Amino acid sequence: MKHKYIISFTLSGIFLFSFFSCGINGGNTLVLWTDVPEIALYAQLYNASQRRYKIEARQTRNLARELELAAKDKKIKVDIAAGRWLKSSGLTGFWKKTNFLFSAKNLQKSMFYQPLMEYGKNGNDQILLPVSFNLGLLVFVPEVYKTYGALKSDTFITLEEIKERGIAFNQQRKGVWTRMGFSPTWNWNGDFLYAAAELSGASFKEPAQRGTAQLLQWDEEALEKAVSAFRAWIIESTGSVEAEDDFIFKYSHDPSDRLLVQGRILFAYMKSSSFFTLPPEEIERLDYRWLSDSKDGKIPVLEDVVMLGIAKKCRAKKAAQAFVQWFYSEDTQRELLTKTKAAHISDASFGICGGFSAISDVTAYYFPREYPALLSHIPPPDCLLPPPALPPSWLEIKERVVIPYMRERVKSRGAVRGLRHRLGDWHRMNNRGLGKQ
């Protein structure tokens, strides 16, 4: 017996329901694993578009980890996978080389953002194809900002400019801060703090050889300089960490977009997937710039980039090739954007698989039609900076270990427990069955 899936459309998203069926001929049936709900929707649309091949989609919470288990168990069948953290070292030998996918004229390597294609390589071999990606951006209200002059770039903004403009915006009344431009610790989920640390060279990544002795690698010196610079930023901006905390306590009950419109803050940091799913009337009164480094305008791709790979033990090579060529067609992706918009799925999910399409022309020409705020803000193809390879449990490690450590280092006057010790604690808890995804 095999699982098949029905898609149910709602205003809040996509729900999947499984049922058992005998399936059809194995050579024409493609078993697809994913942690991205939209992929299961696309599989259903593909099944409806032709009769030769069928896709059986399985949705899982921790795709990379489950694929590692599947690699060791011959009884588990998986032909193709699409999701996050697939660059994990534990999956390096799992994937088939993708050269055979480009034998047809309608699929060319040049269609893709080339930095993301490089990200999908293992040495000189292309093993993973990029599907979608997101970027970090700084949002502001043009009417509030205009008294401070034009930003230096129409495309991106750097940490130095954010700090400089934010401090100029600050205002006190009777010794109490009533306006603050921006602080690296404002995002309680730590998104900006982590992104800024990466721009400063922290370089968190999975070790080349994963083992219990080391879960994560990073540049210790760069991380030390980053947390010291963030604390100095706060002190220079408000005089003390406590003054900033008072401001946050007083105004944190309002969402950041409301604080922007009120003129209480100058900038807010968001992911592109969050910004472009705001109500249209909110987006219309906002503007933004991509967060970038201060050297050559590189824009970091957020670490949850979605990739697609074909398993070495794929039993349906022709079906895999047919689906990939269908999915990466510009006509298909244009139709997917239209259908998700019509079904109101785009109210909760941005673009293709929750992000920009990895096909550069699709993002450049079709996304602005569905998302007008992208006009004049399309990310330049040669400016994208791919993320490093990260372990399957990265999201949990980031949220429970890395971000709390950086926040404490920035906020605390005294010594805090070191990052390596915290990672060791997390690993021991994880091995006891706690904190698993």
C-alpha positions as CSV (number, residue, x, y, z in Angstrom):
1,M,0.0,0.0,0.0
2,K,1.1,3.6,-0.7
3,H,0.1,7.0,0.5
4,K,-1.5,9.5,-1.8
5,Y,-2.5,13.0,-0.9
6,I,-5.5,15.2,-1.5
7,I,-5.1,19.0,-1.3
8,S,-7.6,21.1,0.5
9,F,-7.5,24.9,-0.2
10,T,-8.3,27.4,2.6
11,L,-7.8,31.1,3.1
12,S,-5.1,30.3,5.7
13,G,-3.1,27.8,3.8
14,I,-3.0,24.2,2.5
15,F,-4.0,21.1,4.4
16,L,-3.0,17.6,3.3
17,F,-5.0,14.5,3.9
18,S,-3.6,11.0,3.2
19,F,-5.3,7.9,2.1
20,F,-4.2,4.4,1.0
21,S,-4.2,3.2,-2.5
22,C,-2.6,0.5,-4.5
23,G,-0.7,3.0,-6.7
24,I,0.2,2.4,-10.4
25,N,3.1,1.1,-12.3
26,G,6.3,1.9,-10.3
27,G,8.2,3.2,-13.4
28,N,5.5,5.9,-13.9
29,T,5.0,6.7,-10.2
30,L,7.3,9.2,-8.5
31,V,7.5,9.2,-4.7
32,L,8.3,12.8,-3.6
33,W,9.2,13.8,-0.1
34,T,9.0,17.4,1.0
35,D,8.8,19.7,4.0
36,V,7.2,22.5,1.9
37,P,3.3,22.3,1.7
38,E,3.3,24.1,-1.7
39,I,5.3,21.3,-3.3
40,A,2.5,18.9,-2.5
41,L,0.1,21.3,-4.2
42,Y,2.2,21.5,-7.3
43,A,2.4,17.7,-7.4
44,Q,-1.3,17.5,-7.4
45,L,-1.5,20.1,-10.2
46,Y,1.0,18.1,-12.2
47,N,-1.0,14.9,-11.8
48,A,-4.0,16.7,-13.2
49,S,-2.0,18.2,-16.1
50,Q,-1.1,14.8,-17.8
51,R,-1.8,11.1,-17.5
52,R,1.5,9.4,-18.2
53,Y,3.1,9.9,-14.8
54,K,1.8,10.2,-11.2
55,I,3.4,11.8,-8.1
56,E,2.8,10.5,-4.6
57,A,3.7,13.3,-2.2
58,R,4.7,12.8,1.4
59,Q,5.0,15.8,3.6
60,T,7.4,15.6,6.6
61,R,8.5,18.0,9.3
62,N,12.3,17.3,9.3
63,L,13.0,16.3,5.7
64,A,16.8,16.2,5.8
65,R,16.9,14.0,9.0
66,E,14.3,11.6,7.6
67,L,16.1,11.4,4.3
68,E,19.3,10.4,6.2
69,L,17.3,7.5,7.7
70,A,15.9,6.6,4.3
71,A,19.4,6.4,2.9
72,K,20.2,3.6,5.5
73,D,17.0,1.7,5.0
74,K,16.5,0.0,1.6
75,K,12.8,-0.6,2.4
76,I,12.0,3.1,2.5
77,K,11.2,4.4,-1.0
78,V,11.9,8.0,-2.1
79,D,12.7,9.1,-5.6
80,I,12.8,12.9,-5.4
81,A,12.9,15.4,-2.6
82,A,12.4,19.2,-2.3
83,G,12.9,21.2,0.9
84,R,15.3,22.8,3.3
85,W,18.7,21.8,4.7
86,L,19.3,19.4,1.8
87,K,23.0,20.5,1.6
88,S,23.6,18.6,4.8
89,S,26.9,16.6,4.8
90,G,24.9,13.5,5.9
91,L,23.1,13.6,2.5
92,T,26.1,14.3,0.2
93,G,26.1,10.7,-1.2
94,F,22.3,10.5,-1.4
95,W,21.8,12.4,-4.6
96,K,22.0,11.6,-8.2
97,K,24.0,13.9,-10.5
98,T,21.6,16.1,-12.4
99,N,23.3,16.4,-15.8
100,F,20.6,14.1,-17.4
101,L,17.9,16.7,-16.5
102,F,19.5,19.3,-18.9
103,S,19.5,17.0,-22.0
104,A,16.2,18.5,-23.1
105,K,16.2,22.0,-24.7
106,N,13.6,23.4,-22.3
107,L,15.8,23.1,-19.2
108,Q,19.0,25.1,-19.2
109,K,21.4,25.8,-16.3
110,S,21.5,29.5,-17.4
111,M,17.9,29.9,-16.5
112,F,18.7,29.8,-12.8
113,Y,20.3,32.4,-10.4
114,Q,23.9,31.2,-10.8
115,P,25.0,31.7,-7.2
116,L,22.2,29.3,-6.2
117,M,23.3,26.8,-8.8
118,E,26.8,26.9,-7.3
119,Y,25.2,26.4,-3.9
120,G,23.7,23.1,-5.2
121,K,27.1,21.7,-6.3
122,N,29.2,19.0,-4.6
123,G,32.6,19.8,-5.9
124,N,32.1,20.2,-9.7
125,D,29.0,18.1,-9.8
126,Q,25.5,19.7,-9.8
127,I,23.5,17.5,-7.4
128,L,20.8,19.9,-6.2
129,L,18.7,22.4,-8.0
130,P,17.5,25.6,-6.4
131,V,13.7,26.0,-6.1
132,S,13.1,29.2,-4.1
133,F,14.8,31.6,-1.7
134,N,14.2,34.6,0.6
135,L,16.1,37.8,1.5
136,G,16.2,40.0,4.5
137,L,15.0,43.6,4.2
138,L,14.7,46.8,6.1
139,V,11.2,48.4,5.9
140,F,10.5,52.1,6.4
141,V,7.8,54.7,5.8
142,P,8.8,57.1,3.0
143,E,6.9,60.0,4.5
144,V,8.6,59.6,7.9
145,Y,12.1,59.0,6.4
146,K,12.1,61.8,3.8
147,T,13.4,64.5,6.2
148,Y,16.6,62.5,6.5
149,G,17.5,62.6,2.9
150,A,17.8,59.9,0.3
151,L,19.3,56.5,1.1
152,K,22.6,55.7,-0.5
153,S,21.3,53.0,-2.7
154,D,17.9,52.2,-4.4
155,T,18.6,48.5,-3.9
156,F,20.3,47.7,-0.6
157,I,21.2,49.1,2.8
158,T,24.2,48.3,5.0
159,L,24.6,47.9,8.8
160,E,26.6,51.1,8.9
161,E,23.9,53.1,7.2
162,I,21.2,51.6,9.4
163,K,23.1,52.5,12.5
164,E,24.0,56.0,11.2
165,R,20.4,56.9,10.2
166,G,18.9,55.2,13.2
167,I,20.9,57.3,15.7
168,A,20.1,60.5,13.8
169,F,16.4,59.6,14.2
170,N,16.5,59.1,18.0
171,Q,14.7,61.6,20.2
172,Q,14.4,62.2,23.9
173,R,11.8,64.1,25.9
174,K,12.5,65.0,29.5
175,G,15.2,62.3,29.7
176,V,13.0,59.5,28.2
177,W,13.4,58.1,24.7
178,T,10.3,58.7,22.6
179,R,11.8,57.7,19.3
180,M,14.4,55.1,18.3
181,G,15.6,54.5,14.8
182,F,16.7,50.9,15.1
183,S,18.5,48.4,17.3
184,P,20.1,45.0,16.4
185,T,18.2,43.3,19.2
186,W,14.7,44.4,18.4
187,N,13.6,41.3,16.5
188,W,12.7,38.9,19.4
189,N,13.1,35.9,17.2
190,G,16.6,37.0,16.6
191,D,16.4,37.2,12.8
192,F,18.2,40.5,12.4
193,L,20.8,39.7,15.1
194,Y,21.8,36.5,13.3
195,A,21.7,38.1,9.9
196,A,23.9,41.0,11.1
197,A,26.4,38.5,12.7
198,E,26.6,36.6,9.4
199,L,27.3,39.9,7.5
200,S,30.0,40.6,10.1
201,G,31.7,37.3,9.2
202,A,30.5,34.9,11.9
203,S,30.1,32.2,9.2
204,F,28.0,29.6,11.1
205,K,28.1,26.3,9.1
206,E,28.0,22.5,9.4
207,P,31.4,20.8,9.8
208,A,32.6,19.0,6.8
209,Q,32.6,15.8,8.8
210,R,29.7,15.8,11.1
211,G,30.2,14.1,14.5
212,T,29.2,14.4,18.2
213,A,32.4,16.4,19.0
214,Q,31.3,19.4,16.9
215,L,27.8,20.2,15.8
216,L,28.6,23.6,14.3
217,Q,31.6,25.7,13.1
218,W,32.0,29.4,13.1
219,D,34.6,32.2,13.1
220,E,35.1,32.9,16.8
221,E,37.0,36.1,16.3
222,A,34.4,37.5,13.9
223,L,31.5,36.6,16.2
224,E,33.3,38.3,19.2
225,K,33.8,41.4,17.2
226,A,30.1,41.3,16.0
227,V,28.6,41.0,19.5
228,S,30.9,43.8,20.8
229,A,29.9,46.0,17.9
230,F,26.2,45.4,18.5
231,R,26.5,46.3,22.2
232,A,28.5,49.5,21.3
233,W,25.8,50.3,18.8
234,I,23.2,50.3,21.5
235,I,25.3,52.3,23.9
236,E,26.1,54.9,21.2
237,S,22.4,55.1,20.3
238,T,20.7,55.3,23.7
239,G,23.4,55.6,26.3
240,S,22.6,52.2,27.9
241,V,21.1,48.8,27.4
242,E,18.6,49.6,30.1
243,A,17.3,52.7,28.2
244,E,16.7,50.6,25.2
245,D,14.9,48.0,27.2
246,D,12.6,50.7,28.7
247,F,11.7,51.8,25.2
248,I,11.0,48.3,24.1
249,F,8.9,47.6,27.2
250,K,6.8,50.8,26.6
251,Y,6.1,50.3,22.9
252,S,6.5,46.5,22.2
253,H,2.7,46.0,22.5
254,D,2.3,47.6,19.0
255,P,3.5,45.7,15.9
256,S,6.5,47.1,14.1
257,D,4.5,48.3,11.0
258,R,2.3,50.4,13.3
259,L,5.3,51.8,15.1
260,L,6.8,52.7,11.7
261,V,3.6,54.6,10.6
262,Q,3.4,56.4,13.9
263,G,7.0,57.6,13.5
264,R,8.1,55.9,16.7
265,I,10.8,53.9,14.9
266,L,12.6,54.4,11.6
267,F,13.3,50.9,10.4
268,A,11.9,47.4,10.9
269,Y,13.6,44.2,9.8
270,M,11.6,41.5,8.0
271,K,12.0,38.5,5.8
272,S,10.7,38.9,2.2
273,S,8.3,36.0,2.8
274,S,6.7,38.0,5.7
275,F,6.7,41.4,4.0
276,F,5.0,40.3,0.8
277,T,2.2,38.6,2.7
278,L,1.3,41.7,4.5
279,P,-2.1,43.2,3.5
280,P,-1.8,45.2,0.2
281,E,-2.9,48.4,1.9
282,E,0.0,48.1,4.4
283,I,2.6,47.4,1.7
284,E,1.5,50.4,-0.3
285,R,2.5,52.9,2.4
286,L,5.9,51.2,3.0
287,D,9.2,51.1,1.2
288,Y,12.3,48.8,1.8
289,R,15.9,48.0,1.0
290,W,17.6,44.6,1.0
291,L,20.0,44.0,3.9
292,S,23.5,43.9,2.4
293,D,27.2,43.9,3.3
294,S,29.2,47.1,3.2
295,K,31.8,45.9,0.7
296,D,30.3,45.2,-2.7
297,G,26.6,45.2,-2.3
298,K,26.2,41.4,-1.8
299,I,22.7,40.4,-0.6
300,P,22.7,37.3,1.6
301,V,20.2,34.6,0.8
302,L,18.5,33.5,4.0
303,E,19.5,30.0,5.1
304,D,16.2,28.3,4.6
305,V,16.6,28.2,0.8
306,V,14.5,25.4,-0.8
307,M,16.4,22.9,-3.0
308,L,15.4,19.9,-5.1
309,G,17.3,16.6,-5.5
310,I,16.8,13.2,-7.1
311,A,17.8,10.2,-5.1
312,K,20.5,7.8,-6.5
313,K,18.0,4.9,-6.0
314,C,15.3,6.7,-7.9
315,R,13.2,4.0,-9.6
316,A,11.4,6.4,-11.9
317,K,14.1,8.5,-13.7
318,K,11.9,9.4,-16.7
319,A,9.1,10.5,-14.4
320,A,11.5,12.6,-12.3
321,Q,12.8,14.3,-15.5
322,A,9.3,15.0,-16.8
323,F,8.2,16.5,-13.5
324,V,11.3,18.7,-13.1
325,Q,11.1,20.0,-16.6
326,W,7.4,20.7,-16.1
327,F,8.0,22.5,-12.7
328,Y,10.9,24.6,-14.0
329,S,9.1,25.8,-17.1
330,E,8.4,29.6,-17.0
331,D,4.8,28.9,-18.2
332,T,4.3,26.5,-15.3
333,Q,5.6,28.9,-12.7
334,R,3.6,31.7,-14.1
335,E,0.5,29.5,-13.8
336,L,1.4,28.5,-10.3
337,L,1.7,32.1,-9.2
338,T,-1.7,32.8,-10.8
339,K,-3.4,29.8,-9.2
340,T,-2.1,30.4,-5.7
341,K,-3.2,34.0,-6.0
342,A,-6.7,33.0,-7.1
343,A,-7.0,30.4,-4.3
344,H,-5.9,33.1,-1.8
345,I,-3.0,30.8,-0.8
346,S,-0.7,33.8,-1.5
347,D,-2.3,35.5,1.4
348,A,-0.3,33.2,3.6
349,S,2.5,32.0,1.3
350,F,4.8,34.2,-0.8
351,G,5.7,33.4,-4.4
352,I,6.9,29.9,-5.3
353,C,7.3,27.6,-2.3
354,G,7.2,30.6,0.0
355,G,9.9,32.6,-1.7
356,F,11.4,34.1,-4.9
357,S,11.7,31.7,-7.8
358,A,15.2,30.4,-8.5
359,I,14.5,31.0,-12.2
360,S,15.8,34.5,-12.6
361,D,13.4,35.5,-15.4
362,V,10.4,34.3,-13.4
363,T,11.3,36.5,-10.5
364,A,12.2,39.5,-12.7
365,Y,9.2,39.5,-15.0
366,Y,6.3,37.6,-13.4
367,F,6.7,38.3,-9.7
368,P,6.2,42.1,-10.0
369,R,2.8,41.4,-11.7
370,E,1.6,39.7,-8.6
371,Y,3.6,41.8,-6.1
372,P,3.8,45.4,-7.5
373,A,6.0,46.5,-4.5
374,L,8.8,44.5,-6.2
375,L,9.0,47.0,-9.1
376,S,12.4,48.7,-9.1
377,H,13.5,46.3,-6.2
378,I,14.2,43.1,-8.1
379,P,17.4,41.6,-6.5
380,P,20.3,41.7,-9.0
381,P,21.2,38.1,-10.1
382,D,25.0,38.7,-9.6
383,C,24.5,40.1,-6.1
384,L,23.1,37.1,-4.3
385,L,25.3,35.5,-1.6
386,P,24.2,31.9,-0.9
387,P,24.1,30.6,2.7
388,P,26.6,28.0,4.0
389,A,25.7,24.3,4.4
390,L,23.9,23.8,7.7
391,P,22.9,20.7,9.7
392,P,19.3,19.3,9.6
393,S,18.6,20.5,13.1
394,W,19.9,24.1,12.3
395,L,16.6,25.8,12.9
396,E,16.3,24.4,16.4
397,I,20.0,25.1,17.2
398,K,19.7,28.6,15.9
399,E,16.5,29.4,17.9
400,R,17.5,27.6,21.2
401,V,21.2,28.0,21.3
402,V,22.8,30.5,18.9
403,I,20.3,33.4,19.1
404,P,19.9,33.3,23.0
405,Y,23.7,33.3,23.3
406,M,24.2,36.3,21.1
407,R,21.3,38.2,22.8
408,E,22.8,37.6,26.2
409,R,26.2,38.6,25.1
410,V,24.9,41.9,23.7
411,K,22.6,42.6,26.7
412,S,24.6,41.3,29.7
413,R,27.4,43.2,31.5
414,G,28.8,40.0,33.0
415,A,30.1,36.7,31.7
416,V,27.6,34.3,30.0
417,R,27.8,30.6,29.4
418,G,29.9,29.9,26.3
419,L,28.4,28.9,22.9
420,R,30.3,25.6,22.8
421,H,29.1,24.6,26.2
422,R,25.5,25.5,25.2
423,L,25.8,23.4,22.1
424,G,27.1,20.5,24.2
425,D,24.1,20.9,26.5
426,W,21.7,20.9,23.5
427,H,23.3,17.8,22.0
428,R,23.0,15.9,25.2
429,M,19.3,16.8,25.6
430,N,18.7,15.9,22.0
431,N,20.3,12.5,22.4
432,R,17.9,11.8,25.4
433,G,15.0,12.4,23.0
434,L,14.3,16.0,24.0
435,G,14.0,18.9,21.6
436,K,13.7,16.7,18.5
437,Q,12.0,18.2,15.5
